[in-house]
């Protein structure tokens, strides 16, 4: 029986990358199921030295092949091209920790999608600065950790979070409407493995009740943005966005309801694409092979 794997790689653009990679797969008796690639030089001068190449390969290998063996054999080729790369078992589930505050819609959506098998992940913990959603987490059989946060206790709270991340072998942290700003030190530790969601009215309508502010301005679209967390508040590299049209008949509560739907969908898409190795982080941009 064949075994399936996902190979992801990115490196400076140069001739021969695809030939080398497909030759490697041929040597290992592998069949390509799906291949996505992109060279960012396509939007610049083709001769520019800043060109970068991205590739995601889903392939089938002979029975008995292991990811560890493939990794060992691929390492010399990767080194020759200066690649960032990984080979994982296809369908491998990520270990995810979800953070939430008062609003539960994104948490509930992620737990449901995980429960029905739509998201390839195991939620190993739910962390919150409030007790409100302990029952929801525990109904799903997931450990719930109450970690209160005040200005005075923030360093200790973040240390507790990292303790959980390390002890539970967490691969991805999801801020599912977690309403506390992470410190620069914590965002550095979670670089590339923390995803946040927020409404897409930013930078307009900051602060409390953004949908009420939007109603007062007569907005015609409502949306949400899911992005990697970095030190720039709500301005990390964007992974997924959702937008719906609204009109004058929508009151503030209607806008909030529309916003909830876009937040759930944008966040679940971002989490799924990350877990399926479809997202490449390049500076303040992402390349997403959907």
C-alpha positions, 0 to 999 in steps of 0.5 A: 500500500502506498503512503502519501506525503506533503513536501513544501519548500521555498528558496531563491529563484534559480534554474533547475529547482523543479527538475531537481525535485521531480527527479528526486521523487522519481528516484524514490518511486513516487507519483505526484498527486498534486503540485502547486508552485509560484515564483514571485519574480512573475510580478517583477523584473524577471532578472531581479535577484530578489525572486523567490520560488514556492512549491507544495507537492502532494505525492504518493510513495511506495509502501514502507516509505517514511517521512524520516527517510524522505527527509534524510534523502532530501536534505542534501538537495535542499541544502544545495538550493538554500531551501526552507522545506519540510516533508510531512505525512499527508493528513497529519493532524496539528496540535492546536491551542485555542485562546478565547475571551467572551465571544464564543462564536469562533471557538464554537465553530472551530470545535465543531469543524474539528469534531466533524473532521473538517479541520485536520487538527487536535485541539489540545487545550482551550485557554481563556482569561474568563471562565465563560466557555469552560463548559463548551470546551469540556463538553468537547472533551478538551482541557480548559485553562483559566488564565486571568490577565491584568496589567500586573499579571500579564507577564505571569499569564504569558509565561503560563501560556508558553508553559502550556504550549511547550508541555502540550507540544502545541504546533499552532495557537489560534486567537479566536476572539481573544481580546488581550494584546500579546507582548512583543516578546510573546509574538516573537516566540510564536512567530509563524505559529499564531493566527488571529481574527478581527473585523476588517473595518480596521484601521477605521472604527477602532475600539468599542462597538466597531459594528455600531460605528460602522452602522453610523457611517452607513457601511456597505460591506462587512468582513473579517481578516485572519492573519499571523500574529506579529508585533504590529497589532492586527497588521500581521501577514494576511492569510484569509479574508471574507466580505459580505455586502450589506445595505441600509436595512441592516441595523447594528445587530444585523451587522454584528451577526454578519460579522460573526459569520465572516469571522468564523469562515475567515478563521477556519479557512486560515487554520485549515490552510495552515494545518494543510501546509498551504501557507508560506510566510514571506516577510509581511506577505503570505503565499497560499496554495488553496 
